[in-house]
């Protein structure tokens, strides 16, 4: 919920997906999940101009519409201390009718073409596809054989190649095969490496811009880009 230009980074990420026509969202809530719920419960009040009539029969009239009126947002409490894999495991029932699903974190933005990512996943015929990007050396490195991932190292000391940019696609079949009910599991440490070992993860190379918000310096940089109308991830009009 940390903001860029007065809007939560979560909103920016959802806007990227919605620009390409993907409007069904499942949010895995944890620590301070109510803050996210409150944002969406009061979405129009936060995002619109409105007039109120006060009193016992109070009413509100909103004066502008938003592009998010067709968003379908499911908010799921997945546990304050749940690891990333456990959070995904917790939403299985909401994905029952999906052949595949997109998955991303809440801290990264990019000028990524989501439709091209989905098409690349369909074309490679594998269970999963991860977007590879080229940032600084403090992230987990991906080793490739052609377009297939052969090794997935989560945040090694030195990284010189592609890293996981956080925009991923998986077939629903992975939920039954790799997401078991025991323990608190981490997506990057416990799940993805196993799918990689089975030769079932492909790569989508994103040559454009990508950045995340992990530090105050990155927070300041992303907000500065937004304020200067240089926000590379603003693919929507």
C-alpha positions as CSV (number, residue, x, y, z in Angstrom):
1,X,0.0,0.0,0.0
2,X,3.0,2.3,-0.1
3,X,2.1,5.0,-2.6
4,X,3.5,6.3,-5.9
5,X,1.9,9.6,-6.8
6,X,-0.7,9.2,-4.1
7,X,-1.9,5.8,-5.3
8,X,-0.8,2.5,-3.7
9,X,1.8,0.6,-5.7
10,X,-0.7,-2.3,-5.7
11,X,-3.1,0.0,-7.7
12,X,-0.3,0.7,-10.3
13,X,0.4,-3.0,-10.7
14,X,-3.3,-3.8,-11.2
15,X,-3.6,-1.0,-13.7
16,X,-0.8,-2.6,-15.8
17,X,-2.8,-5.9,-16.0
18,X,-6.1,-4.1,-16.6
19,X,-4.6,-2.2,-19.5
20,X,-4.3,-5.5,-21.3
21,X,-7.9,-6.6,-20.4
22,X,-7.2,-8.7,-17.3
23,X,-9.6,-7.4,-14.7
24,X,-10.1,-10.3,-12.4
25,X,-7.8,-10.0,-9.4
26,X,-7.2,-12.1,-6.3
27,X,-5.3,-10.3,-3.5
28,X,-3.5,-12.5,-1.0
29,X,-3.8,-10.5,2.3
30,X,-1.6,-10.9,5.3
31,X,-0.2,-8.3,7.8
32,X,-2.5,-5.3,7.8
33,X,-4.7,-6.8,5.3
34,X,-7.6,-4.7,6.6
35,X,-5.7,-1.6,5.2
36,X,-6.1,-3.1,1.7
37,X,-9.7,-4.1,2.3
38,X,-10.5,-0.6,3.5
39,X,-8.9,1.0,0.4
40,X,-11.2,-1.0,-1.9
41,X,-14.3,-0.7,0.3
42,X,-13.9,3.1,0.1
43,X,-12.5,3.1,-3.4
44,X,-14.9,5.6,-5.0
45,X,-14.7,7.9,-2.1
46,X,-10.9,7.9,-2.3
47,X,-10.7,8.2,-6.1
48,X,-13.6,10.4,-7.0
49,X,-15.1,13.8,-6.4
50,X,-18.5,13.5,-4.6
51,X,-21.3,15.4,-2.9
52,X,-22.9,14.2,0.3
53,X,-26.2,14.9,1.9
54,X,-25.8,14.5,5.6
55,X,-28.4,13.3,8.1
56,X,-30.3,10.1,9.0
57,X,-31.0,9.5,5.3
58,X,-27.6,10.5,4.0
59,X,-26.6,10.0,0.4
60,X,-23.6,10.3,-1.8
61,X,-23.4,11.3,-5.5
62,X,-20.1,10.7,-7.3
63,X,-19.2,13.1,-10.0
64,X,-16.8,11.1,-12.1
65,X,-16.4,7.5,-13.2
66,X,-13.2,5.5,-13.1
67,X,-11.6,3.0,-15.5
68,X,-11.7,0.4,-12.7
69,X,-15.5,0.0,-12.8
70,X,-15.2,-3.5,-14.4
71,X,-12.6,-4.8,-12.0
72,X,-13.5,-7.9,-10.0
73,X,-11.4,-8.0,-6.9
74,X,-11.4,-10.9,-4.4
75,X,-9.6,-10.3,-1.2
76,X,-8.5,-13.4,0.7
77,X,-7.0,-13.5,4.2
78,X,-4.1,-15.9,3.8
79,X,-2.4,-15.4,7.2
80,X,-0.3,-12.7,8.8
81,X,2.9,-14.8,8.8
82,X,2.2,-17.0,5.7
83,X,5.1,-17.4,3.2
84,X,4.5,-16.6,-0.5
85,X,3.8,-20.3,-1.4
86,X,1.3,-20.7,1.4
87,X,-0.5,-17.6,0.3
88,X,-0.9,-19.0,-3.2
89,X,-2.0,-22.4,-1.8
90,X,-4.7,-20.6,0.2
91,X,-6.5,-19.2,-2.9
92,X,-6.8,-22.6,-4.8
93,X,-10.5,-22.7,-4.5
94,X,-10.8,-19.3,-6.2
95,X,-8.8,-20.6,-9.2
96,X,-10.9,-23.8,-9.7
97,X,-12.2,-22.7,-13.1
98,X,-9.0,-21.3,-14.4
99,X,-6.8,-23.1,-16.9
100,X,-3.9,-20.8,-16.0
101,X,-3.3,-17.8,-13.8
102,X,-0.9,-14.9,-13.6
103,X,1.0,-14.3,-10.4
104,X,3.0,-11.3,-9.3
105,X,4.3,-9.6,-6.1
106,X,3.2,-6.3,-4.7
107,X,6.5,-4.4,-5.1
108,X,7.5,-4.4,-8.8
109,X,6.5,-2.3,-11.8
110,X,7.4,-2.6,-15.5
111,X,6.4,-1.6,-19.0
112,X,5.6,-5.2,-19.6
113,X,3.2,-6.4,-22.3
114,X,1.0,-8.8,-20.3
115,X,-0.7,-10.2,-23.4
116,X,2.7,-11.0,-24.9
117,X,3.7,-12.8,-21.7
118,X,0.5,-14.9,-21.7
119,X,1.0,-15.8,-25.4
120,X,4.6,-16.8,-24.7
121,X,3.4,-19.1,-21.9
122,X,0.8,-20.7,-24.1
123,X,3.4,-21.2,-26.8
124,X,6.1,-22.8,-24.7
125,X,3.8,-25.6,-23.5
126,X,5.3,-25.7,-20.0
127,X,3.6,-25.4,-16.6
128,X,5.1,-22.0,-15.8
129,X,6.7,-19.0,-17.3
130,X,8.7,-16.4,-15.5
131,X,9.6,-12.9,-16.8
132,X,13.3,-12.4,-16.8
133,X,14.7,-8.8,-16.4
134,X,18.2,-7.3,-16.1
135,X,18.5,-5.2,-12.8
136,X,21.2,-4.8,-10.2
137,X,23.1,-7.7,-8.7
138,X,21.2,-8.2,-5.4
139,X,18.4,-10.4,-6.8
140,X,18.0,-14.1,-7.6
141,X,19.6,-15.2,-10.8
142,X,18.1,-17.4,-13.5
143,X,20.2,-19.8,-15.6
144,X,18.8,-20.8,-19.0
145,X,19.1,-23.4,-21.7
146,X,17.4,-21.8,-24.6
147,X,14.1,-20.6,-23.4
148,X,13.9,-23.0,-20.6
149,X,15.0,-22.3,-17.0
150,X,17.5,-24.9,-15.7
151,X,18.4,-23.3,-12.4
152,X,16.7,-20.8,-10.1
153,X,18.9,-19.2,-7.5
154,X,17.0,-17.0,-5.0
155,X,19.1,-13.9,-4.3
156,X,22.7,-15.1,-4.6
157,X,25.6,-12.8,-3.6
158,X,26.4,-11.9,-7.2
159,X,24.1,-11.8,-10.2
160,X,25.1,-11.0,-13.7
161,X,22.2,-12.4,-15.8
162,X,18.4,-12.4,-15.8
163,X,16.5,-12.3,-12.6
164,X,12.9,-13.0,-11.8
165,X,11.0,-9.8,-12.5
166,X,7.9,-11.1,-10.6
167,X,5.5,-11.3,-13.5
168,X,4.7,-15.0,-13.8
169,X,2.1,-17.3,-15.4
170,X,1.3,-20.9,-14.3
171,X,-1.0,-23.6,-15.4
172,X,-3.5,-24.4,-12.6
173,X,-2.1,-28.0,-12.6
174,X,0.9,-26.8,-10.6
175,X,-1.4,-26.1,-7.6
176,X,-2.2,-29.8,-7.2
177,X,1.2,-31.1,-8.1
178,X,3.5,-28.8,-6.2
179,X,1.5,-27.0,-3.5
180,X,1.0,-29.5,-0.8
181,X,-0.9,-28.8,2.4
182,X,2.0,-29.4,4.8
183,X,4.0,-26.5,6.3
184,X,4.6,-22.9,5.6
185,X,6.2,-22.9,2.1
186,X,8.0,-20.2,0.2
187,X,7.3,-19.8,-3.5
188,X,10.9,-18.9,-4.4
189,X,12.6,-21.4,-2.2
190,X,10.3,-24.4,-2.1
191,X,8.0,-24.3,-5.1
192,X,9.6,-22.7,-8.2
193,X,12.9,-24.7,-7.9
194,X,10.9,-28.0,-7.9
195,X,9.0,-27.0,-11.1
196,X,12.4,-25.9,-12.6
197,X,13.9,-29.3,-11.7
198,X,11.1,-31.0,-13.7
199,X,12.0,-28.8,-16.7
200,X,8.6,-27.1,-16.6
201,X,9.4,-23.4,-16.4
202,X,10.0,-21.2,-19.4
203,X,11.3,-17.6,-19.7
204,X,9.8,-14.5,-21.1
205,X,12.5,-12.0,-21.7
206,X,11.5,-8.4,-20.9
207,X,13.9,-6.0,-22.5
208,X,12.1,-2.9,-21.3
209,X,12.1,-1.1,-18.0
210,X,11.6,-2.8,-14.6
211,X,12.0,-1.6,-11.0
212,X,10.9,-2.5,-7.5
213,X,10.3,-0.7,-4.3
214,X,12.3,-2.3,-1.5
215,X,14.2,0.7,-0.1
216,X,13.6,4.4,0.6
217,X,15.8,5.2,-2.3
218,X,13.7,3.2,-4.7
219,X,10.5,4.7,-3.2
220,X,11.9,8.2,-3.9
221,X,13.0,7.3,-7.4
222,X,9.6,5.9,-8.5
223,X,7.8,8.8,-7.0
224,X,10.1,11.2,-8.8
225,X,9.5,9.5,-12.1
226,X,5.8,9.7,-11.6
227,X,6.0,13.4,-10.7
228,X,8.1,14.1,-13.8
229,X,5.7,12.2,-16.0
230,X,8.4,9.7,-16.7
231,X,6.7,6.7,-15.1
232,X,7.7,3.9,-17.6
233,X,5.2,1.5,-16.2
234,X,2.2,3.8,-16.9
235,X,1.1,1.9,-20.0
236,X,-2.5,3.0,-19.6
237,X,-3.8,6.3,-20.9
